[in-house]
Amino acid sequence: MKRDRIDIYWLHLPNAIEQNMQEIIELYREGLIKNIGVSNFNLEECRAVKAQLDEAGIPLYGVQNHYSLINRDWEKDGLLEWCRENNISFWAWAVLEEGILAGPKKDEKFTLLKAIYSSKRRKLNRLYEKMNEIGERHNITIAQVAMAFVSSKGIVPICGCRKPEQVKQLYEAVNVKLSQAEMTELEETADQLNIHILGKDIFRFAVHKNS
């Protein structure tokens, strides 16, 4: 990658945590890593990592987990608050839920996955209406409202930008601060629909039982 060091080294699954983290600590001490983060870890696993890093005198920089307007489980089970209390950055992947939270779409090329998601989209019409209403107040799109919701929570939204225009849209979205009233409106509307696309434990099947 033509770099002297990596800005953030993410351990993406909680397998062999102590062993893997020890190796990462050694890389950190060698100056090859600037920050250490974990991804798809639950609260108990994050605490274990932080304890090991604390003993080494190294901060846990970030936690990268699934989080969106319609999937806020990590907030509900205390992980997000724990990160805030410990000054640990929380990063969210699947902010747009594979495009579901980008709004209703027409004339898409057919795939089985998109067909399944299409039925989910129809159930989200009330949420789209609320997102569009709030988006119009800030001159942003439905997709940008989904991004702005996450960033307004103090969470870093991870979006798969493939075009310069998408980078611009993400930049615009994270510079919009939604009011608490708007956040509550979005959450209440989403909760009433009770729709989940990807569960928080989607990758648990890949976690070794003895880790």
Phi, psi and omega per residue, in radians:
M1 nan 0.013 3.114
K2 1.020 0.733 3.112
R3 -2.258 2.584 3.118
D4 -1.357 -0.457 3.122
R5 -2.709 2.852 3.140
I6 -1.694 2.305 -3.113
D7 -1.131 -0.825 3.108
I8 -2.366 2.187 3.063
Y9 -1.822 1.974 -3.115
W10 -1.712 2.234 2.954
L11 -1.584 1.931 -2.873
H12 -1.463 -0.275 3.068
L13 -2.483 2.574 -3.100
P14 -1.410 0.986 3.064
N15 -1.774 2.351 -3.137
A16 0.771 0.940 -3.003
I17 -0.953 -0.939 -3.056
E18 -1.072 -0.767 -3.130
Q19 -1.156 -0.847 -3.141
N20 -1.107 -0.713 -3.119
M21 -1.171 -0.590 3.112
Q22 -1.113 -0.705 3.097
E23 -1.139 -0.683 3.121
I24 -1.167 -0.675 3.093
I25 -1.041 -0.736 3.123
E26 -1.096 -0.705 3.092
L27 -1.133 -0.659 3.099
Y28 -1.085 -0.788 -3.113
R29 -1.170 -0.465 3.089
E30 -1.396 -0.067 3.120
G31 1.433 0.231 -3.114
L32 -1.543 -0.235 -3.129
I33 -2.264 2.310 3.123
K34 -1.542 -0.713 -3.113
N35 -2.411 2.654 -3.139
I36 -2.050 2.293 3.115
G37 -2.397 2.886 3.102
V38 -2.241 2.662 -3.094
S39 -2.341 2.400 -3.133
N40 1.121 0.620 3.062
F41 -1.787 2.488 3.046
N42 -1.523 -3.141 -3.044
L43 -1.063 -0.790 3.136
E44 -1.057 -0.727 -3.135
E45 -1.211 -0.645 3.091
C46 -1.133 -0.688 3.106
R47 -1.099 -0.696 3.135
A48 -1.120 -0.732 3.115
V49 -1.124 -0.798 -3.123
K50 -1.076 -0.690 3.127
A51 -1.084 -0.721 3.133
Q52 -1.181 -0.714 3.125
L53 -1.221 -0.671 3.101
D54 -1.018 -0.728 -3.138
E55 -1.111 -0.532 3.130
A56 -1.546 -0.055 -3.141
G57 1.298 0.509 -3.107
I58 -2.144 2.334 -3.140
P59 -1.356 2.580 2.947
L60 -1.453 2.011 -3.022
Y61 -1.332 -0.842 -3.011
G62 -2.680 2.802 3.023
V63 -2.156 2.241 -3.098
Q64 -2.046 1.842 -3.087
N65 -2.339 2.945 3.088
H66 -1.201 2.225 3.120
Y67 -2.776 2.361 3.075
S68 -2.769 3.116 3.121
L69 -0.988 -0.622 -3.102
I70 -1.774 0.067 3.082
N71 -2.421 1.506 -3.069
R72 -1.983 0.531 -3.075
D73 -1.036 -0.658 -3.111
W74 -1.190 -0.423 3.046
E75 -1.307 -0.721 -3.063
K76 -1.236 -0.521 -3.100
D77 -1.652 0.114 2.993
G78 1.717 -0.129 -3.092
L79 -1.146 -0.759 -3.115
L80 -1.096 -0.748 3.125
E81 -1.142 -0.681 3.101
W82 -1.057 -0.720 3.110
C83 -1.088 -0.755 3.127
R84 -1.096 -0.762 -3.116
E85 -1.106 -0.510 -3.087
N86 -1.832 0.225 3.097
N87 0.989 0.751 3.115
I88 -1.889 2.222 -3.107
S89 -1.217 2.332 3.107
F90 -1.857 2.201 -3.131
W91 -1.975 2.408 -3.086
A92 -1.981 2.196 2.993
W93 -1.826 2.807 -3.069
A94 1.106 0.635 3.124
V95 -1.026 -0.620 3.138
L96 -1.714 0.090 3.113
E97 0.870 1.023 3.134
E98 0.975 0.556 3.082
G99 1.646 -0.151 -3.123
I100 -1.053 -0.703 -3.108
L101 -1.508 0.208 3.028
A102 -1.495 -0.119 3.110
G103 1.899 3.009 3.139
P104 -1.136 2.490 -3.131
K105 -2.254 2.649 3.121
K106 -2.211 2.732 3.027
D107 1.015 0.641 3.057
E108 -1.376 2.617 3.038
K109 -1.150 2.302 -3.039
F110 -1.234 2.276 2.902
T111 -2.471 2.772 -3.128
L112 -1.066 -0.741 -3.125
L113 -1.086 -0.774 -3.132
K114 -1.176 -0.555 3.100
A115 -1.144 -0.713 3.099
I116 -1.124 -0.777 -3.135
Y117 -1.184 -0.495 3.139
S118 -1.048 -0.681 3.118
S119 -1.164 -0.584 3.086
K120 -1.169 -0.712 -3.125
R121 -1.024 -0.724 -3.108
R122 -1.077 -0.565 3.133
K123 -1.326 -0.251 -3.088
L124 -1.702 0.182 -3.059
N125 -0.963 -0.726 -3.142
R126 -1.122 -0.659 3.121
L127 -1.200 -0.708 3.097
Y128 -1.029 -0.727 3.141
E129 -1.074 -0.751 3.132
K130 -1.178 -0.730 3.122
M131 -1.118 -0.693 3.132
N132 -1.157 -0.721 3.114
E133 -1.041 -0.813 3.139
I134 -1.234 -0.651 3.115
G135 -1.075 -0.681 3.137
E136 -1.110 -0.561 3.113
R137 -1.136 -0.552 -3.072
H138 -1.886 0.068 -3.134
N139 1.042 0.788 3.085
I140 -2.308 2.869 -3.091
T141 -1.450 2.998 3.080
I142 -1.022 -0.794 3.126
A143 -1.042 -0.709 3.141
Q144 -1.194 -0.512 3.058
V145 -1.117 -0.720 3.106
A146 -1.067 -0.696 3.110
M147 -1.220 -0.766 -3.112
A148 -1.138 -0.601 3.087
F149 -1.023 -0.821 -3.122
V150 -1.146 -0.841 -3.102
S151 -1.175 -0.538 3.107
S152 -1.203 -0.282 3.052
K153 -1.479 -0.059 -3.072
G154 1.452 0.346 -3.129
I155 -1.842 2.510 3.109
V156 -1.500 2.006 3.132
P157 -1.414 2.254 3.071
I158 -1.767 2.052 -3.133
C159 -2.198 2.455 -3.121
G160 -1.395 1.374 -3.128
C161 -1.345 2.110 -3.135
R162 -1.940 -0.166 -3.116
K163 -2.327 2.647 3.110
P164 -0.951 -0.635 -3.134
E165 -1.109 -0.614 3.136
Q166 -1.230 -0.587 3.053
V167 -1.117 -0.751 3.120
K168 -1.077 -0.735 -3.131
Q169 -1.147 -0.685 3.104
L170 -1.148 -0.744 3.109
Y171 -1.036 -0.781 3.128
E172 -1.095 -0.724 -3.079
A173 -1.135 -0.771 -3.081
V174 -1.280 -0.185 3.064
N175 -1.659 0.104 3.039
V176 -1.740 2.202 3.103
K177 -1.830 1.886 3.107
L178 -1.288 2.541 3.114
S179 -1.291 2.844 3.104
Q180 -1.082 -0.632 3.120
A181 -1.111 -0.715 3.127
E182 -1.180 -0.687 3.114
M183 -1.086 -0.757 -3.140
T184 -1.128 -0.733 3.096
E185 -1.010 -0.793 -3.129
L186 -1.139 -0.773 -3.117
E187 -1.134 -0.770 -3.118
E188 -1.131 -0.704 3.112
T189 -1.139 -0.773 3.138
A190 -1.114 -0.744 -3.105
D191 -1.150 -0.604 3.120
Q192 -1.112 -0.536 -3.123
L193 -1.411 -0.484 3.068
N194 0.906 0.918 3.138
I195 -2.019 2.242 3.044
H196 -2.091 2.374 3.115
I197 -1.695 -0.961 3.127
L198 -2.135 2.153 -3.139
G199 -1.288 2.810 -3.118
K200 -1.186 -0.361 -3.111
D201 -1.750 0.430 -3.038
I202 -1.001 -0.530 -3.103
F203 -1.797 0.140 -3.086
R204 -1.115 -0.434 3.123
F205 -1.070 -0.407 -3.091
A206 -1.630 0.036 3.132
V207 -1.610 2.161 -3.122
H208 -1.187 2.383 -3.050
K209 -1.073 -0.515 -3.102
N210 -1.625 0.158 -3.108
S211 -1.253 nan nan
